[in-house]
Amino acid sequence: MAFGFVLAIIAASCSATAAIVQSVGARRVAATEHLDPRLLLRLVRNGLYATGLALDGASSLLTFTALRTTPLFAVQAVQATNLGMVALIALLVLRIRLGARDWAAIGAVVAGLVLLVITAASRPPGEVPASAGWWLLVAVLALAVLAYLGSPRMSGPAVPGLLAGLSFGCAALGARLLGGAGTVGEVLASPATYAVVLAGLTGLLLYATALQRGTVTVASASTILGQTVGPAAAGWLLLDDGVRPGSVPVAAVGFALAVAGAVALARHAEPHPPQHEEAIRSRC
């Protein structure tokens, strides 16, 4: 259990660093009316965004490994706290001063993580029907189609951010489903593998779209809600993710503290003024 949490925390730190550089890089690329897959190709040519994308890749690999033994709700709550780490990085790298509310939010994140560590039960996912992977793949395809058709009417960052969070949540759910796979052949043969890939790409595209259509505060907060609440419920109900006996109330408080603190810190993912962008580039 402790090892899984360590991996999840390292993954969150990678995501936090990625959030800062991607929030700057995405604003340097022209926005599109439709959800355009070519946007990712344009973003990759942007050095800052490409750096963030590489960090996101490392975060995904670490998260996948953590999900093999650690409950989905716990890993997703840790991932949500990457915005707390964004605040700390902003403090150290960009020399931004944090107020009392920010420190209270960071304290809530830390307290929530501690409660999750001491209450989460470490075990592989429970037995699920063989069709679960196919249902997940269908759900991801439906989400991608819905996002594409509805993208012209998404005037702000909240809806694409929420859909991005749901996509990332589906990817995490697929990774947890693959936790029971014993060989590479089983992983490649599982429809959950392709659901993870498609959901990850869809999530990246939607999050980049959200960054271009409004404040990163709203985009990040919406993404956090989408990628934590739904997957946590799915893991609890479908994958037998649970907590130590008698620890349900404590785990619920820990989850709520971690996510609420992360949402409160979302404003620190905002694009930075030019002098701060220079500080970011000099450290990448």
C-alpha positions as CSV (number, residue, x, y, z in Angstrom):
1,M,0.0,0.0,0.0
2,A,2.7,2.5,1.0
3,F,4.6,1.8,-2.3
4,G,1.5,2.5,-4.3
5,F,0.9,5.8,-2.5
6,V,4.5,6.8,-3.1
7,L,4.1,6.1,-6.8
8,A,0.8,8.1,-6.9
9,I,2.4,11.1,-5.1
10,I,5.4,11.1,-7.6
11,A,2.9,10.9,-10.4
12,A,1.0,13.9,-9.0
13,S,4.2,15.9,-8.8
14,C,4.8,15.2,-12.5
15,S,1.3,16.3,-13.3
16,A,1.7,19.5,-11.2
17,T,4.8,20.5,-13.1
18,A,3.1,19.7,-16.4
19,A,0.1,21.9,-15.4
20,I,2.3,24.9,-15.1
21,V,4.1,24.6,-18.4
22,Q,1.0,23.4,-20.3
23,S,-1.1,26.3,-19.1
24,V,1.4,28.6,-20.8
25,G,2.0,26.5,-23.9
26,A,-1.7,26.0,-24.7
27,R,-2.4,29.7,-24.8
28,R,0.3,30.1,-27.5
29,V,-1.6,27.9,-30.0
30,A,-4.6,29.2,-31.9
31,A,-8.0,27.9,-30.6
32,T,-10.5,26.0,-32.7
33,E,-14.3,26.0,-32.7
34,H,-14.6,22.2,-33.0
35,L,-12.8,19.6,-31.0
36,D,-9.9,19.2,-33.4
37,P,-7.5,16.2,-33.0
38,R,-4.9,18.2,-35.0
39,L,-4.7,20.6,-32.0
40,L,-2.5,18.0,-30.3
41,L,-0.1,18.0,-33.2
42,R,0.2,21.7,-33.1
43,L,0.7,21.6,-29.3
44,V,3.4,19.0,-29.5
45,R,5.5,21.5,-31.7
46,N,5.3,23.9,-28.8
47,G,8.3,23.3,-26.6
48,L,6.7,24.1,-23.2
49,Y,3.6,22.0,-24.0
50,A,5.7,19.1,-25.2
51,T,7.6,19.1,-22.0
52,G,4.4,19.0,-20.0
53,L,3.2,16.2,-22.2
54,A,6.3,14.1,-21.5
55,L,5.7,14.7,-17.8
56,D,2.1,13.6,-18.2
57,G,3.3,10.4,-19.8
58,A,5.5,9.7,-16.9
59,S,2.6,10.4,-14.5
60,S,0.3,8.0,-16.4
61,L,2.9,5.2,-16.2
62,L,3.4,5.7,-12.5
63,T,-0.4,5.9,-11.9
64,F,-1.0,2.7,-13.9
65,T,1.5,0.9,-11.7
66,A,0.0,2.3,-8.5
67,L,-3.5,1.2,-9.5
68,R,-2.4,-2.4,-9.6
69,T,-2.5,-2.6,-5.8
70,T,-4.1,0.7,-4.6
71,P,-7.8,1.5,-4.6
72,L,-9.0,3.8,-7.4
73,F,-10.6,6.4,-5.1
74,A,-7.3,6.8,-3.2
75,V,-5.1,7.1,-6.3
76,Q,-7.5,9.6,-7.9
77,A,-7.6,11.7,-4.8
78,V,-3.8,11.8,-4.8
79,Q,-3.9,12.8,-8.5
80,A,-6.3,15.6,-7.6
81,T,-3.8,17.1,-5.2
82,N,-1.4,17.9,-7.9
83,L,-2.8,21.4,-7.8
84,G,-1.6,21.7,-4.2
85,M,1.9,20.8,-5.6
86,V,1.3,23.4,-8.3
87,A,0.9,26.0,-5.5
88,L,4.2,24.8,-3.9
89,I,6.0,24.9,-7.2
90,A,4.7,28.4,-7.8
91,L,5.9,29.4,-4.4
92,L,9.4,28.0,-5.0
93,V,10.0,28.5,-8.7
94,L,8.0,31.6,-9.5
95,R,8.3,33.2,-6.0
96,I,4.6,33.7,-5.6
97,R,3.4,34.5,-2.1
98,L,0.6,32.2,-0.7
99,G,-2.1,33.6,1.6
100,A,-3.6,32.0,4.7
101,R,-6.4,30.4,2.6
102,D,-3.8,28.8,0.3
103,W,-1.9,27.3,3.3
104,A,-5.2,26.1,4.8
105,A,-6.0,24.4,1.5
106,I,-2.6,22.8,1.4
107,G,-3.1,21.6,5.0
108,A,-6.4,20.1,4.0
109,V,-4.7,18.2,1.1
110,V,-2.0,16.8,3.3
111,A,-4.5,15.8,6.1
112,G,-6.7,14.2,3.5
113,L,-3.8,12.2,2.1
114,V,-2.8,11.0,5.5
115,L,-6.3,9.8,6.2
116,L,-6.4,7.9,2.9
117,V,-3.1,6.3,3.5
118,I,-4.1,4.9,6.9
119,T,-7.6,3.7,5.8
120,A,-7.3,2.4,2.2
121,A,-7.1,-1.4,1.9
122,S,-4.3,-2.7,-0.4
123,R,-5.5,-5.4,-2.8
124,P,-5.9,-6.1,-6.5
125,P,-9.3,-5.2,-8.1
126,G,-12.2,-7.6,-7.4
127,E,-13.6,-10.0,-10.0
128,V,-15.6,-8.2,-12.7
129,P,-17.5,-9.6,-15.7
130,A,-15.4,-10.2,-18.8
131,S,-17.6,-7.7,-20.6
132,A,-16.6,-4.9,-18.3
133,G,-13.7,-3.8,-20.5
134,W,-16.0,-3.7,-23.6
135,W,-18.6,-1.6,-21.8
136,L,-15.8,0.8,-20.7
137,L,-14.6,1.1,-24.3
138,V,-18.1,1.8,-25.5
139,A,-18.5,4.5,-22.8
140,V,-15.2,6.1,-23.9
141,L,-16.2,6.1,-27.5
142,A,-19.6,7.6,-26.7
143,L,-17.9,10.3,-24.5
144,A,-15.5,11.2,-27.4
145,V,-18.4,11.5,-29.9
146,L,-20.5,13.6,-27.5
147,A,-17.5,15.9,-26.9
148,Y,-16.9,16.3,-30.6
149,L,-20.5,17.0,-31.6
150,G,-21.0,19.4,-28.6
151,S,-17.7,21.2,-28.8
152,P,-19.0,24.2,-30.9
153,R,-21.5,25.0,-28.1
154,M,-18.9,24.8,-25.3
155,S,-18.3,28.5,-24.9
156,G,-16.4,28.3,-21.6
157,P,-13.8,26.0,-19.9
158,A,-16.2,24.2,-17.5
159,V,-17.8,21.7,-19.8
160,P,-14.7,20.6,-21.7
161,G,-12.8,20.5,-18.4
162,L,-15.5,18.3,-16.8
163,L,-15.5,16.0,-19.9
164,A,-11.7,15.9,-19.8
165,G,-11.9,14.8,-16.1
166,L,-14.4,12.1,-17.0
167,S,-12.1,10.9,-19.8
168,F,-9.1,10.8,-17.4
169,G,-11.3,9.0,-14.9
170,C,-12.3,6.4,-17.5
171,A,-8.5,5.9,-18.2
172,A,-7.9,5.3,-14.5
173,L,-10.8,2.9,-14.3
174,G,-9.4,1.0,-17.2
175,A,-6.0,0.9,-15.6
176,R,-7.5,-0.5,-12.4
177,L,-9.3,-3.2,-14.5
178,L,-6.0,-4.2,-15.9
179,G,-4.6,-4.6,-12.4
180,G,-5.7,-8.2,-12.5
181,A,-3.8,-8.9,-15.8
182,G,-0.9,-11.2,-15.3
183,T,0.9,-11.1,-18.6
184,V,1.6,-8.7,-21.5
185,G,-0.6,-10.8,-23.7
186,E,-3.6,-10.4,-21.4
187,V,-3.0,-6.7,-21.3
188,L,-2.9,-6.4,-25.1
189,A,-6.0,-8.6,-25.5
190,S,-8.1,-6.6,-23.1
191,P,-10.5,-4.0,-24.5
192,A,-9.7,-2.0,-21.3
193,T,-6.2,-1.3,-22.7
194,Y,-7.6,0.4,-25.8
195,A,-10.2,2.2,-23.6
196,V,-7.3,3.6,-21.6
197,V,-5.4,4.8,-24.7
198,L,-8.5,6.5,-26.3
199,A,-9.7,8.0,-23.0
200,G,-6.2,9.4,-22.3
201,L,-6.0,11.0,-25.8
202,T,-9.5,12.4,-25.5
203,G,-8.8,13.8,-22.1
204,L,-5.6,15.5,-23.3
205,L,-7.5,17.1,-26.2
206,L,-10.4,18.2,-24.1
207,Y,-8.2,19.7,-21.4
208,A,-6.2,21.6,-23.9
209,T,-9.5,22.9,-25.4
210,A,-10.6,24.0,-21.9
211,L,-7.4,25.8,-21.3
212,Q,-7.9,27.8,-24.5
213,R,-11.5,28.7,-23.8
214,G,-11.2,30.2,-20.3
215,T,-9.4,30.4,-17.0
216,V,-7.3,27.5,-15.9
217,T,-9.0,27.8,-12.5
218,V,-12.3,26.7,-13.9
219,A,-10.8,24.2,-16.3
220,S,-8.7,22.5,-13.6
221,A,-11.4,22.5,-10.9
222,S,-13.9,20.9,-13.4
223,T,-11.3,18.4,-14.4
224,I,-10.6,17.4,-10.8
225,L,-14.3,16.9,-10.1
226,G,-14.7,14.8,-13.2
227,Q,-11.7,12.6,-12.6
228,T,-12.3,11.9,-8.9
229,V,-16.0,11.6,-8.0
230,G,-17.2,9.3,-10.8
231,P,-14.2,6.9,-10.8
232,A,-14.3,6.7,-7.0
233,A,-17.9,5.6,-7.1
234,A,-17.2,3.1,-9.9
235,G,-14.2,1.6,-8.1
236,W,-16.2,1.3,-4.9
237,L,-19.3,-0.3,-6.5
238,L,-17.7,-2.4,-9.3
239,L,-14.1,-3.2,-8.4
240,D,-14.5,-3.9,-4.7
241,D,-12.2,-1.0,-3.8
242,G,-12.6,-0.5,-0.1
243,V,-11.1,0.6,3.2
244,R,-10.0,-1.1,6.3
245,P,-12.9,-2.4,8.5
246,G,-14.6,0.4,10.3
247,S,-12.7,3.2,8.5
248,V,-15.4,4.3,5.9
249,P,-16.2,7.6,7.7
250,V,-12.5,8.5,8.1
251,A,-11.8,7.6,4.4
252,A,-14.7,9.7,3.2
253,V,-13.4,12.7,5.2
254,G,-9.9,12.2,3.8
255,F,-11.3,12.0,0.2
256,A,-13.4,15.2,0.7
257,L,-10.5,17.1,2.3
258,A,-8.0,16.2,-0.4
259,V,-10.4,17.0,-3.3
260,A,-11.7,20.2,-1.7
261,G,-8.2,21.4,-1.0
262,A,-7.2,20.7,-4.6
263,V,-10.1,22.6,-6.0
264,A,-9.3,25.6,-3.7
265,L,-5.8,25.7,-5.1
266,A,-6.8,25.5,-8.7
267,R,-6.1,29.2,-9.3
268,H,-2.4,28.6,-9.0
269,A,-2.5,26.8,-12.4
270,E,-3.3,30.1,-14.1
271,P,-1.1,31.3,-17.0
272,H,1.6,33.5,-15.6
273,P,2.8,37.0,-16.7
274,P,5.7,37.2,-19.2
275,Q,8.4,37.5,-16.5
276,H,7.1,34.3,-14.9
277,E,7.1,32.5,-18.2
278,E,10.8,33.4,-18.6
279,A,11.4,31.8,-15.2
280,I,9.5,28.7,-16.3
281,R,11.5,28.4,-19.6
282,S,14.8,28.9,-17.8
283,R,14.0,25.9,-15.6
284,C,12.7,23.5,-18.2
